[in-house]
Amino acid sequence: MDRAAGIKYKPAKWWSLNDKGKILCTLCPRYCTIGNNQAGFCYIRQNIDGKLYTLGYGHPTGFAIDPIEKKPLFHFMPGSKILSFGTAGCNLGCKFCQNWSISKAKLDAINSVEASPEDVVNIALKYKTPSIAFTYNDPVIFGEYVIDISRLARERNIKTVMVTAGYIDKEARKEVFQYIDAANVDLKAFTEEFYHKLTFSHLQPVLDTLQWLHNETDVWFEITTLLIPGENDSGDEIKRMCEWILKNLSDRVPLHFTAFHPDFKMRNKPPTPPSTLVHARNIALNMGIKYCYTGNVHNIEGQTTYCPECGNAVIKRDWHSILEISLTEGRCNYCSTKIDGRFFLL
């Protein structure tokens, strides 16, 4: 892999040399073996003269200010804005990727900007966004950048959010998530066949990350599953997923079912019918999931948060817009039940 002109390299963490002089990258469960002047699967972690460098550090592909509901996060600072960015590359190979122009690009093939961790935090301060999202591609692959930004952001009282597939090594994740406040984790399906065939990865490491987040961290997290017709949208698979969540996580973890649209290498598939999302949501609610949502479709009921005790709407949404909030200090205005999440004092 040729060095991208003008790109400054940052020494990477999480690697070792094997007995053949190649680098073993231990950031994610892909465990790439990388020869000299080659890059790992993600494109942005490169072996240069026997040392691993990250090309993504300090080189985002641009910034946007989004509603936090777009991540999607429905129980973390609802109604607020979030500064969002990603880099080139990704450690998964999803054939249905909705951001493939970024995630499948090499750093020298796209327009990136230079931004130090201090620059990123200062942009958030300038535009008065109370949080920063690492998103668009998977932030796991620029973990060093995530750590430095999230550490500095915490010092400035700015929250940080990971939007991730959760495909990360069990040791590396302790450092990457150390200063993270919230995450949305893509649970892309609930079969190993789907993960192997359509993402070139494996299911179990993602389940491990979810359990670790729940059992060993204070990170607020929500789960998203993109339902693809004929691939992961069967009632049986959704039931098994919900059973696992209820047994291994909690009935209080918000679950988002979102609609697929044809893209990248799966343009032959039809869009997800809204009825599929409604059916999946009903399965989850009937099984005991307290907060379940539909996304990428117009469905006010499926995008509204209801009090699990009295059933009244406490956060009414339309797409990514808040229509009405009936919470006071995170409690239902009707029955005073505490709603799970991290809320502003409203």
Residue pairs with C-beta under 8 A, 6 or more apart in sequence:
1 37
1 38
1 39
1 46
1 106
2 108
3 48
4 55
4 106
4 107
4 108
5 108
7 55
7 59
7 107
7 108
8 58
9 46
9 48
9 53
9 54
9 55
10 53
10 54
10 55
10 57
10 58
10 144
10 145
11 51
11 52
11 53
11 54
12 25
12 27
12 45
12 52
12 53
12 54
12 144
13 27
13 143
13 144
13 172
13 175
14 25
14 26
14 27
14 143
14 169
14 171
14 172
15 23
15 24
15 25
15 26
15 27
15 52
16 23
16 24
16 26
17 23
17 24
17 50
18 24
18 33
21 36
21 50
22 33
22 34
22 35
22 36
22 47
23 33
23 34
23 47
23 50
23 51
23 52
24 31
24 32
24 33
24 34
25 31
25 32
25 33
25 34
25 40
25 45
25 52
26 169
26 171
26 172
27 45
27 91
27 140
27 141
27 143
27 168
27 169
27 172
28 42
28 91
28 140
28 141
28 167
28 168
28 169
28 172
29 167
29 168
29 169
29 201
29 202
29 205
30 40
30 41
30 91
30 167
30 201
31 169
32 40
32 41
32 42
32 45
34 40
34 45
34 46
34 47
34 52
35 47
36 47
36 48
36 49
36 50
37 46
37 47
37 48
38 46
38 47
39 45
39 46
39 47
39 55
39 106
40 46
40 91
41 91
41 93
42 89
42 90
42 91
42 141
43 55
43 88
43 89
43 90
43 105
43 106
43 107
44 54
44 55
44 56
44 87
44 88
44 89
44 106
44 107
44 141
44 142
45 52
45 53
45 54
45 55
45 141
46 52
46 53
46 54
46 55
54 141
54 142
54 144
54 145
55 88
55 107
56 87
56 88
56 89
56 107
56 141
56 142
56 145
57 142
57 144
57 145
58 114
58 115
58 116
58 117
58 145
59 87
59 88
59 107
59 112
59 113
59 114
59 115
60 85
60 86
60 87
60 112
60 113
60 115
60 120
61 85
61 86
61 87
61 88
61 102
61 105
61 110
61 111
61 112
61 113
61 136
62 85
62 111
62 112
62 113
63 83
63 84
63 85
63 115
63 123
64 83
64 84
64 85
65 81
65 82
65 83
65 84
65 127
65 129
66 81
66 82
66 84
66 133
66 320
67 79
67 80
67 81
67 82
67 320
67 321
68 76
68 77
68 78
68 79
68 80
68 81
68 82
68 131
68 133
68 161
69 78
69 79
69 317
69 319
69 320
69 321
69 322
70 320
71 82
71 84
71 133
71 135
71 161
71 163
71 184
72 184
72 222
72 224
72 256
72 258
72 293
72 295
72 320
73 161
73 182
73 184
73 222
74 222
74 254
74 256
74 291
74 293
74 303
74 305
74 315
74 317
74 341
75 220
75 222
75 254
75 291
75 305
75 339
75 340
75 341
75 342
75 343
76 159
76 161
76 181
76 182
76 220
76 222
76 341
76 342
77 130
77 131
77 159
77 342
77 343
77 344
78 315
78 322
78 325
78 341
78 343
78 344
79 322
79 325
79 344
80 129
80 130
80 131
80 344
81 127
81 128
81 129
81 130
82 129
82 130
82 131
82 132
82 133
82 161
83 120
83 123
83 124
83 127
83 129
83 131
83 132
83 133
84 132
84 133
84 135
84 136
85 115
85 120
85 132
85 133
85 134
85 135
85 136
86 99
86 102
86 103
86 134
86 135
86 136
86 137
86 139
87 102
87 107
87 112
87 137
87 141
87 142
87 145
88 102
88 103
88 105
88 106
88 107
88 109
88 110
88 112
88 137
89 103
89 105
89 106
89 107
89 137
89 141
90 97
90 103
90 104
90 137
90 138
90 141
91 138
91 140
91 141
91 165
91 167
91 201
92 103
92 138
92 165
92 167
92 199
92 200
92 201
93 199
93 200
93 201
94 103
94 188
94 198
94 199
94 264
95 198
95 199
95 264
95 265
95 266
96 198
96 226
96 228
96 260
96 263
96 264
96 265
96 266
96 269
97 103
97 104
97 263
97 264
98 226
98 261
98 263
98 264
99 136
99 137
100 263
100 264
101 110
102 110
102 136
102 137
103 136
103 137
103 138
104 264
115 123
117 145
117 148
117 149
117 151
117 152
118 152
120 132
120 149
120 153
121 132
121 149
121 152
121 153
121 156
121 158
124 130
124 131
124 132
124 153
124 156
124 158
125 156
125 158
129 158
130 158
130 159
131 158
131 159
131 160
131 161
131 181
131 182
132 149
132 150
132 153
132 158
132 159
132 160
132 161
133 160
133 161
133 162
133 163
134 142
134 146
134 149
134 160
134 161
134 162
134 163
134 164
135 161
135 163
136 163
138 164
138 165
138 167
139 146
139 162
139 163
139 164
139 176
140 164
140 165
140 167
140 168
140 172
140 176
143 168
143 172
143 175
143 176
146 160
146 162
146 176
146 180
147 175
147 176
147 178
147 179
149 160
150 160
150 178
150 179
150 180
151 178
151 179
153 159
153 160
153 179
154 160
154 179
159 181
159 182
160 179
160 180
160 181
160 182
161 180
161 181
161 182
161 183
161 184
162 176
162 177
162 180
162 182
162 183
162 184
163 183
163 184
164 183
164 184
164 185
164 186
165 185
165 186
165 188
165 199
165 201
165 206
166 185
166 186
166 187
166 205
166 206
166 209
166 210
167 201
167 205
167 206
167 209
168 176
168 205
168 209
170 208
170 212
173 209
173 212
177 183
177 213
177 217
177 219
180 219
181 219
181 220
181 342
182 219
182 220
182 221
182 222
182 342
183 213
183 219
183 220
183 221
183 222
184 221
184 222
184 223
184 224
184 256
185 206
185 209
185 210
185 213
185 221
185 222
185 223
185 224
186 206
186 223
186 224
186 225
186 226
187 206
187 210
187 223
187 224
187 225
187 241
188 194
188 195
188 198
188 199
188 206
188 225
188 226
188 232
189 195
189 198
189 203
189 225
189 231
189 232
189 237
190 203
190 232
190 237
190 238
190 240
190 241
190 244
191 203
191 232
191 237
192 202
192 203
192 204
194 203
194 231
194 232
195 201
195 202
195 203
195 206
196 202
198 231
198 266
207 244
207 248
210 221
210 223
210 248
210 249
211 248
211 249
213 219
213 221
214 221
214 248
214 249
214 250
214 253
220 341
220 342
221 253
222 253
222 254
222 255
222 256
223 245
223 253
223 254
223 255
223 256
224 255
224 256
224 257
224 258
224 295
225 232
225 241
225 255
225 256
225 257
225 258
225 280
226 258
226 259
226 260
227 233
227 257
227 258
227 259
227 260
227 272
227 276
227 277
227 280
228 260
228 266
228 269
228 272
229 260
229 269
229 270
229 271
229 272
229 273
229 276
230 269
231 269
233 272
233 276
233 280
235 279
235 280
235 283
238 280
238 283
238 284
239 283
239 287
242 255
242 283
242 284
242 287
242 288
242 289
243 287
245 251
245 253
245 255
245 289
246 287
246 288
246 289
251 288
251 289
251 290
252 290
252 291
252 340
253 289
253 291
254 291
254 292
254 293
254 340
254 341
255 284
255 289
255 291
255 292
255 293
256 292
256 293
256 294
256 295
257 277
257 280
257 281
257 284
257 292
257 293
257 294
257 295
258 272
258 277
258 294
258 295
258 296
259 271
259 272
259 274
259 276
259 277
259 294
259 295
259 296
259 297
260 266
260 269
260 271
260 272
260 296
261 271
261 272
261 296
262 268
262 269
262 270
262 271
272 296
272 297
274 294
274 297
274 298
274 299
277 294
277 295
277 297
277 299
277 302
278 294
278 299
278 302
280 294
281 292
281 293
281 294
281 302
284 292
285 292
290 308
290 340
291 305
291 308
291 340
293 302
293 303
294 302
294 303
295 303
298 318
298 319
300 316
300 317
300 318
300 323
303 317
303 318
303 319
304 313
304 315
304 316
304 317
305 313
305 314
305 315
305 317
305 339
306 312
306 313
306 314
307 313
307 314
307 332
307 334
307 335
307 337
307 339
308 337
308 339
309 332
309 335
309 337
310 332
310 334
310 335
310 337
312 326
312 332
312 333
312 334
312 335
313 324
313 326
314 325
314 326
314 327
314 332
314 333
314 334
314 339
315 322
315 324
315 325
315 326
315 327
316 322
316 323
316 324
316 325
317 323
325 346
326 332
326 333
326 334
327 333
327 339
327 343
327 346
328 346
329 343
329 345
329 346
330 338
330 339
330 341
330 343
330 345
330 346
331 337
331 338
331 339
332 338
332 339
